[in-house]
Amino acid sequence: MNESTIHLELSIAEVNLILEALGEQPFKSVFGLVSRLQAQARDQLQISADASAPEHEEAP
């Protein structure tokens, strides 16, 4: 089955709130979703950190 996907824009606080709410649910029901949310957030935060890091200039 081919599932459709959606893209959401949420603040870090909103994502943390969702993760807290999921943490109240039975682990076996939500662990896959929690894992995907964490992985996507980690990837996006890493890209954001990489983009804002100053470039190193080589010394002459």
Contacts in CASP RR format, 6 or more apart in sequence:
PFRMAT RR
TARGET T0000
AUTHOR 0000-0000-0000
METHOD contacts of the structure
MODEL  1
MNESTIHLELSIAEVNLILEALGEQPFKSVFGLVSRLQAQARDQLQISAD
ASAPEHEEAP
10 18 0 8 1.000
12 41 0 8 1.000
15 37 0 8 1.000
15 41 0 8 1.000
18 37 0 8 1.000
19 34 0 8 1.000
19 37 0 8 1.000
19 38 0 8 1.000
22 30 0 8 1.000
22 33 0 8 1.000
22 34 0 8 1.000
22 37 0 8 1.000
23 30 0 8 1.000
23 34 0 8 1.000
END
